[in-house]
Amino acid sequence: MYKKQIVAGLAILLIGTVFVGGCKKDTQQKAEAPQISPVPAAPPTPMIQSKTGETLFKQHCAVCHPDGGNIVTPQMTLHRQNLAAHKINKPEDIVKIMRNPGQGMNRFDEATIPDKDAMSIAEFVLNTYK
């Protein structure tokens, strides 16, 4: 009978341990679960990079106009004397040609090169290829 009491006691102890241990474990998991509140991501900082007329010229024009020349129509260079001969004397004159070029030149509309950038290119041309 003593053995039965020991076995019964152990069984009760085992059941109690499993029950309490299970509750404890569940409580621990709940306690360990971090309380994370969503933090909105910071918006990306735009990189503001000012492009010079020279940079823009190299990007859009230099392929056809290396060193102020003209690979498509060699007699139509960007040098001041040649531009003046065609009544191109102001930055606005160059921008006008960029927007509505003649045969052989790509058209650069305002969506491709905004007016401010087109003026920078034109000023670079007039100041560089003298």
ChimeraX attribute file (.defattr): number of C-alpha atoms within 10 A of each C-alpha:
attribute: neighborCount
match mode: 1-to-1
recipient: residues
	/A:1	6
	/A:2	7
	/A:3	8
	/A:4	9
	/A:5	10
	/A:6	11
	/A:7	12
	/A:8	12
	/A:9	12
	/A:10	12
	/A:11	12
	/A:12	12
	/A:13	12
	/A:14	12
	/A:15	12
	/A:16	12
	/A:17	13
	/A:18	12
	/A:19	12
	/A:20	12
	/A:21	12
	/A:22	12
	/A:23	12
	/A:24	13
	/A:25	12
	/A:26	12
	/A:27	12
	/A:28	11
	/A:29	11
	/A:30	10
	/A:31	10
	/A:32	9
	/A:33	9
	/A:34	8
	/A:35	7
	/A:36	6
	/A:37	6
	/A:38	6
	/A:39	6
	/A:40	6
	/A:41	6
	/A:42	6
	/A:43	6
	/A:44	6
	/A:45	6
	/A:46	6
	/A:47	6
	/A:48	6
	/A:49	6
	/A:50	8
	/A:51	12
	/A:52	13
	/A:53	19
	/A:54	17
	/A:55	15
	/A:56	17
	/A:57	21
	/A:58	15
	/A:59	10
	/A:60	15
	/A:61	18
	/A:62	17
	/A:63	13
	/A:64	18
	/A:65	19
	/A:66	14
	/A:67	14
	/A:68	18
	/A:69	18
	/A:70	18
	/A:71	15
	/A:72	13
	/A:73	13
	/A:74	10
	/A:75	10
	/A:76	16
	/A:77	19
	/A:78	23
	/A:79	17
	/A:80	18
	/A:81	14
	/A:82	15
	/A:83	19
	/A:84	12
	/A:85	10
	/A:86	10
	/A:87	10
	/A:88	18
	/A:89	14
	/A:90	14
	/A:91	17
	/A:92	15
	/A:93	14
	/A:94	22
	/A:95	23
	/A:96	15
	/A:97	15
	/A:98	21
	/A:99	17
	/A:100	14
	/A:101	14
	/A:102	10
	/A:103	9
	/A:104	10
	/A:105	15
	/A:106	15
	/A:107	15
	/A:108	18
	/A:109	15
	/A:110	13
	/A:111	7
	/A:112	12
	/A:113	18
	/A:114	12
	/A:115	15
	/A:116	12
	/A:117	19
	/A:118	25
	/A:119	19
	/A:120	20
	/A:121	27
	/A:122	24
	/A:123	18
	/A:124	18
	/A:125	21
	/A:126	18
	/A:127	11
	/A:128	14
	/A:129	16
	/A:130	12
